[in-house]
Amino acid sequence: MQINLTGRHVEITTALKEYVDTKFAKLARHFEHITNVNVVLTVEKIKQIAEAKINLSGAEVFAVADDENMYAAIDQLIDKLDRQVIKHKEKLTRH
């Protein structure tokens, strides 16, 4: 799984990069066919926005989360993506 991390109006520190990597490792445990992940972290005044697009085998999943804290926004993003990835995996096993 390749993670592309981009920051808009925010500097990507090593702590932030490691936090994103450990959180996305959780998604890799649920579904191993994740090929590419594009993560964009944005700061707009007091709003911290995290958005991600995941390329799965045969599908694409997108989610956006915002909060006053960047780490909380990343946590919310991972929760949203986790639900979508599990739903996609269940669809594949049903068919």
DRENMITI-150389 format. One record per residue (C-alpha): residue in three letters; x, y, z. Coordinates in steps of 0.02 Angstrom, whole numbers, plus 32768, in hexadecimal, padded with zeros to 4 digits. Last residue first. Layout:
<pt selum="ALA" u="X" v="Y" w="Z"/>
...
//
This chain:
<pt selum="HIS" u="7BDE" v="7DB0" w="7F0C"/>
<pt selum="ARG" u="7BC8" v="7DB2" w="7FC8"/>
<pt selum="THR" u="7C84" v="7DB3" w="7FE7"/>
<pt selum="LEU" u="7C9E" v="7E4B" w="7F77"/>
<pt selum="LYS" u="7C11" v="7EAD" w="7FC8"/>
<pt selum="GLU" u="7C56" v="7E84" w="8074"/>
<pt selum="LYS" u="7D00" v="7ECA" w="8040"/>
<pt selum="HIS" u="7CB0" v="7F6A" w="8001"/>
<pt selum="LYS" u="7C51" v="7F81" w="80A5"/>
<pt selum="ILE" u="7CF2" v="7F62" w="8107"/>
<pt selum="VAL" u="7D4B" v="7FE5" w="809D"/>
<pt selum="GLN" u="7CBF" v="8064" w="80B7"/>
<pt selum="ARG" u="7CBA" v="804B" w="8173"/>
<pt selum="ASP" u="7D77" v="8059" w="8180"/>
<pt selum="LEU" u="7D78" v="80F5" w="8114"/>
<pt selum="LYS" u="7D00" v="814E" w="8189"/>
<pt selum="ASP" u="7D60" v="8119" w="8225"/>
<pt selum="ILE" u="7E06" v="814A" w="81D4"/>
<pt selum="LEU" u="7DC3" v="81F7" w="81AB"/>
<pt selum="GLN" u="7D85" v="8211" w="825C"/>
<pt selum="ASP" u="7E31" v="81E4" w="82A0"/>
<pt selum="ILE" u="7E85" v="8258" w="8222"/>
<pt selum="ALA" u="7E13" v="82E7" w="8257"/>
<pt selum="ALA" u="7E3C" v="82C4" w="830E"/>
<pt selum="TYR" u="7EF6" v="82CE" w="82E5"/>
<pt selum="MET" u="7EDE" v="8371" w="8287"/>
<pt selum="ASN" u="7E82" v="83C5" w="8319"/>
<pt selum="GLU" u="7DF4" v="8441" w="82FA"/>
<pt selum="ASP" u="7D98" v="83BC" w="8297"/>
<pt selum="ASP" u="7D78" v="8387" w="81E4"/>
<pt selum="ALA" u="7D5D" v="82E2" w="818B"/>
<pt selum="VAL" u="7D55" v="82B5" w="80D3"/>
<pt selum="ALA" u="7D41" v="820A" w="8083"/>
<pt selum="PHE" u="7D60" v="81B6" w="7FDA"/>
<pt selum="VAL" u="7D5F" v="80FE" w="7FA8"/>
<pt selum="GLU" u="7D8C" v="80BD" w="7EFA"/>
<pt selum="ALA" u="7D5F" v="8014" w="7EB6"/>
<pt selum="GLY" u="7D9C" v="7F7C" w="7E53"/>
<pt selum="SER" u="7E30" v="7F4E" w="7EBF"/>
<pt selum="LEU" u="7E35" v="7FDF" w="7F36"/>
<pt selum="ASN" u="7E72" v="808F" w="7F14"/>
<pt selum="ILE" u="7E5E" v="80F8" w="7FB0"/>
<pt selum="LYS" u="7E38" v="81B2" w="7FAD"/>
<pt selum="ALA" u="7E57" v="8215" w="804B"/>
<pt selum="GLU" u="7E22" v="82B8" w="809A"/>
<pt selum="ALA" u="7E59" v="830B" w="813C"/>
<pt selum="ILE" u="7E1D" v="83BA" w="8167"/>
<pt selum="GLN" u="7E56" v="8426" w="81F9"/>
<pt selum="LYS" u="7DE0" v="84BA" w="8216"/>
<pt selum="ILE" u="7E20" v="8550" w="8278"/>
<pt selum="LYS" u="7E52" v="85B8" w="81DF"/>
<pt selum="GLU" u="7E51" v="8538" w="8152"/>
<pt selum="VAL" u="7ED7" v="84B2" w="816C"/>
<pt selum="THR" u="7EDF" v="8421" w="80F1"/>
<pt selum="LEU" u="7F20" v="836E" w="80F9"/>
<pt selum="VAL" u="7F14" v="830D" w="8056"/>
<pt selum="VAL" u="7F27" v="8250" w="8056"/>
<pt selum="ASN" u="7F36" v="81EA" w="7FB6"/>
<pt selum="VAL" u="7F39" v="812D" w="7FD5"/>
<pt selum="ASN" u="7F6C" v="80AC" w="7F52"/>
<pt selum="THR" u="7F5E" v="7FEF" w="7F40"/>
<pt selum="ILE" u="7EE8" v="7FB4" w="7FC8"/>
<pt selum="HIS" u="7EC8" v="7EFA" w="7FA9"/>
<pt selum="GLU" u="7EF1" v="7EC3" w="805D"/>
<pt selum="PHE" u="7E4B" v="7EF3" w="80AB"/>
<pt selum="HIS" u="7E2E" v="7EF8" w="8167"/>
<pt selum="ARG" u="7EE5" v="7EF5" w="819C"/>
<pt selum="ALA" u="7F12" v="7F77" w="8118"/>
<pt selum="LEU" u="7E93" v="7FED" w="8163"/>
<pt selum="LYS" u="7EEB" v="7FE8" w="820C"/>
<pt selum="ALA" u="7F91" v="800B" w="81B4"/>
<pt selum="PHE" u="7F3E" v="80AD" w="817E"/>
<pt selum="LYS" u="7F42" v="80EA" w="8232"/>
<pt selum="THR" u="7FFA" v="80BF" w="8249"/>
<pt selum="ASP" u="802B" v="8119" w="81A8"/>
<pt selum="VAL" u="7FC3" v="81B4" w="81D1"/>
<pt selum="TYR" u="8014" v="81C2" w="827D"/>
<pt selum="GLU" u="80C2" v="81A8" w="8233"/>
<pt selum="LYS" u="80A3" v="8236" w="81B6"/>
<pt selum="LEU" u="8063" v="82AB" w="823F"/>
<pt selum="ALA" u="80FA" v="8286" w="82AD"/>
<pt selum="THR" u="8170" v="829E" w="8219"/>
<pt selum="THR" u="8126" v="834A" w="81F9"/>
<pt selum="ILE" u="80BB" v="8376" w="8163"/>
<pt selum="GLU" u="80B7" v="8433" w="815C"/>
<pt selum="VAL" u="8009" v="847E" w="814C"/>
<pt selum="HIS" u="7FBB" v="84F6" w="80CE"/>
<pt selum="ARG" u="7F8D" v="8461" w="8061"/>
<pt selum="GLY" u="7FE9" v="83C4" w="8093"/>
<pt selum="THR" u="7FFC" v="8329" w="8028"/>
<pt selum="LEU" u="8018" v="8274" w="805C"/>
<pt selum="ASN" u="8025" v="81EC" w="7FD9"/>
<pt selum="ILE" u="8015" v="8141" w="802B"/>
<pt selum="GLN" u="8047" v="80A6" w="7FC8"/>
<pt selum="MET" u="8000" v="8000" w="8000"/>
//
